[in-house]
Structures are given as C-alpha cells and as structure tokens.
Amino acid sequence: MKKEKTFDYLTNDLAFKQVFMHEELVQDLINSFLDYVGKSKNVPIITVIPEAYISPNKKGYRGYYGDIIVDREDTVISLEMYSNIFDTKAYKKSLGYLCRLYSNQKVGINPKDYKKVIGINFIKGNYQGKNNDITNPYSLKNKDNQEIGEDVLLYLVRYDLVDKIPYKEDEDRFIRYLRIIGSTDIEDMKKYAKGDQKMEETIKWLTDWCISSDKENYNMRINEAKEEGIIKSKLEIAKYLINQNCSKEFVLKATKISEEDYNKLINSKSN
C-alpha cells in the first residue's frame, strides 16, 4: 500500500525553510517584521542560506545549525521556527548562535564595523511567563543586568497570539504573515493571503513542497549529512546531494545555488 503524503504547515521547520529560502518571500517577511517593531529599513539581501552552519571558533566548541540566515548590507538576520514549546535550553542555544554569528564575522574587519545581528524566533507559549506580547525583544546584558548595546538582538515572536486578535482584511502585514505561519488549515491560509501576490506565493511554494517526493528525500539526506558533520554551506549541501546521485532539478531547487555553481560542482566531481 502506497504511503499517503502528509501536509506540513509552516510551523514545521523543514517546510518553513523550504518556503522562506526564496529571497523575495523572506525579504518581504523580514521587512514586514522590521516595520512592525519600528525598525523599518528596506535593505537588499546579499545571500539567503537555509540549514545555515556556523563552525566552532575554538577547539572543543560545537558547531551550530540555524534554520535560515539572511545576510544583508547592514544586518545579519537569523530566522528560527519552533513548533514545540520554547524553553530555557532553546533560549540559550539561540542566543549562543546569534553571538557566534556576530563574533565570527570576517577576519580583519574592525569590530566597530561589524554588522548587527538580529534573531527572529517564531514560537508558541509564554516563555518564562514574561512574553505576553507578539514580539518580545531580548538584548545582551552585563553581570549587573545592564544592557550593553543592540549589536545582538533576539526577538521571540509568538505566532500563537494572533488567534486572539479579530481578523480584518486591512490589518498589519506582519500580523497577516503570522496568521499564515501559525495556521494549520490550508483554507484559512488562503483566506489570509487572498489578494496579496507574495503571500499567495508563500502558500503555493508550501503546497508544491508538500506534494513533492523531494520532501522525503531532502529531509532524509540532509539529516544523514548533519549526522556525518559535513554540511557547512549550501554549496556543501549541493555537493553532498550530487554525490548521492540526486537530480539536477532537485539539487537546484533544494539549495538555490546557481546553475553555474552546479556545473562547477559536477565538473569537479568528474575530474
């Protein structure tokens, strides 16, 4: 009997990565967030990296994987999806990841020229009973509990709270996105996205991914590669998938590398 394909919603981190790895969609999501928190600044994206890996900068330190890293001209932004209840362990890991992103910036750059790092964690539940708002900012503090700047900022974004807000068609763009992200009903998602091209594309990419055989293949192969500790960039993901004899179409779709980079990897394999 053929196994029936399951439909994953955006609270599934794999589905979240597959949808928001598309530059035009993640750009729109980020801009709507920054506008919502009063830090609006439409800055071009340099790269979007799903399954982002940060290597240890000291012997004995462990590496970190993130869901999506967006590198912009002025800021590095990390997006993380948490479908389970967010706890202290997740908080420490997230903050450590952001600090590593900040400290691992290009060697030779004066620290005063470092890009700011912002983490946007999509969560449900009231972490430590202190996160009553939709967006809850955290900044680094010293031992006296004094803030030491905004070079590293973490936002816990509660997508579960939008259910308590009456829906209206002209509501804030970021709230509409949170409705789509937190929804577990495809018809509700379509209602929230109706009339908006990018939000409708979000649902299209999600649907295409969920009915694709690539979903199972990608999940299995990336998990295998993680266990082997070989993934550090999207090019290395692509190289791994090529070595596993995945199709060109699948590799390009799963990693978003250029066709030119794909051909270079193929040529290097044959040499």
N, C-alpha and C positions, 0 to 999 in steps of 0.2 A: 504493500500500500504506500503510495507516494505521500511524503510528509507535507502537510499544508504549511505554506509560508506564513509567518507571523508578521503582524504590522507593528513596527516600533515607532513610538511617538518621540518628540524631541527631548523628552526627559531621559531618554536612553542616550548615554554619552556618545555611543557609536553613531547613532542616527544624527545627533546634534553636530558631530564633527563632519559627517558627510554632507550635510546641508550648508553649514556655515563655513566650509572650506572654500566656498565660492566667493571671490573677492567682493563682487558688487553687493552680495547679501550681507556679509559680515560688516562691510563698510557702513551700510545703512543701519544695521542693528547697533553698531558702536556709536554712530552719530546720534541716533535717537536716544541712546543712554546718556551720552555726554550732555545733550540738550536738556534731558530730564533732570540731571543733577547740577545744572547750571555751569557746566564746563564746556559748552559747545564750541567746537573748533573743527571745521571740515578739513582734515589733513590727508593728503594722498597716502595710500598704502604702498609700502615697498615690497613686502612679502607676507604671505599667509602660510603658516606651517601647521598642518594637523599632526597629531602624535608628536608634538614638539619635545625633543630630548635636550636636557641640559647635563653636560658631562661634569663630573666632580672636579673641583679646582684644587683639592687637596687629597693626598693619599689617605685612604680609609673612608672618605666620604662616599655616599651613594649618589647615583645619578637620579634625576627626576624626569618623569614624563608629564606633559600637560596635554590638555585637550586641543586647544588651538592657540597659537601665538600669532599676533598681528604686529608686524614691525612697521611703524610709521616714521615720518621725518622727524617728529618731535617726541614720540612716545612709543614704548613697547607695551602692548596690551595683551593680557592673558585671559582667555575665557575658559571657564570650567563648568561643567554640568554635573550636579549631584542629584541623583534620583532618590538616594537613601537619605535618612536624617543626617544633617551636618553636625559633626561632633568636634570635640577639642582636638582629637588626633588629626582630623581633616583640616582644621583651622591652622595648626602648627605646620602641617605639610604645605598648605597653600602659602602661608607667609614665608616659609623657608624657600619655596620655589620662586617667589617674587624677589626675595633678597638675592638669590642666586642669579636671577635674570639681570638684576641691577649690577651686581658686582662682577659678572662675567662679560661685561661689555668690552669692546675691542681694546686690546692691549695698546698702550701708547696714548690713549685719549686722556686728557686731563679730567679728573673726576668732576670738576665743575661743569664740564661739557657732556656729562652722561645724560642719556635720555631718561625721563621719568618712566616709572613702571607702574602700571595700573592693573590690578586683578579684578575681574568681574566674575564672581561665583554665583551661579544660579542655584538656589537652594529652596528647600521647603522646611517649615518648622522654625520655631523661635529659639535660635541658638543661645544658650545660657540665659534665656528669658529677657534678653536685652535688645532684641532685634524686632521691634514692633512695627517698623516702617518697611516700605517696599525696598528702599535702598538704604543700607546701613554701612557707613564708611569706618574703616579702621586705618590708623596710621602708626608708624613706628614711634615708640616712646622709650625714654631712658629709664634707668633704675628708679628715678624719682617720679615716674609716671608722667613726665613732661613730654609733649610732642617734640620731635626733632626734625620736623620738616615734612614736605609732601612729595619727596622723591620716590617713595614707595607707598602706594595706597591700595588697600584691599576693600572691595565692596561686596557685601553679602546681599544678594538681590533675591527677595522672597517672591517667587512666581506664584506661590500658593495664595497670596493675599489678594490677588486681583479678582478672585471669585467673590469677594465680599464687596466689590465695587460694582454698582449698577452699570451695565453695558450701555454705551451710547456710540453711535457711528462716528462722531466727530471728536472722540476722546484723544488724549495724548498718544503720540505714535509709539512710544516705548511701552505704554500700558497695553496697546494692541498687540505688540510683539510678545509681551509676557502672557497674554491670553492664548496666543498661538503656541508658544513654547510649553505652557503648562497644561494644555488641553489634551484629553485622551479620547476625543470624539472628532473624527475627521469632518463631519458636517459642521460642528461648531467652529473648527479651524477655518473652513471655507467661508463661514459667515463673517468671522473676524477679518479675514483677508480680502473680502469682496471689494472690487473696485480699485485695489492697490496692486500695481504690477509686481513690485518686489516681494510683497507678502504672498501673493499668489504663486510666484516662482518658488518661494520657500516651500510651499505645500507640494508643488509639482516635483521638486527635487526629492523631497521626503518620500512621496509616493513612488517615484521611479526607483529609488533606492530599495524600498521595502519589498517591491515585487521582483527585484533583480536577484539572479543567482549569485551576483557578485557579493551580496551582503554576507552570506555564509562563508564564501571563500576568503573575503577580506578579513573578516573577524578571526577566522581560524589562522590564517597565515601571519597576520600582524601579531597575534598572541604568541605564536611559535617564535617569531623573530624577537619579540620582547624577552621571552624566556632565555633566548640564546644571547641576549645583550648586545645585538649588533645594530640596532636602529639608533641613529644619531641625527639624521636629516631626511627630508623627503626624497633626496637622491638615493640614499641608502635603502629607504623603503622600496623605491623603484628597482634598485639593483637586486634586492632580495626577491621581489616578485618576479623579475625577469629570470633569475636563476631557478625559480620554482615553475618556469615554463608558463607563466600567465600570459594572456594575450596582450598585444599592444594596446588595444582599446581599453582593456581592464586596467592596465598599468597607468595609462594617461588619465583615466577617469578617477582612479583611486588616489593618485598622488598629486595630480595637477602640475606635473613637470611639463616642460615644453617638448614638442616633437624633436627639436634639435638635441636637447639633453637626452631624450630617449635613444636617439640614434647613436649618440656618443657612447652610451652605456652598452648598446648592442655591439658596436664596433670593438669596444674594449674587451667584451666577453669573447669575441671571436679571435682576438689577437693572442 
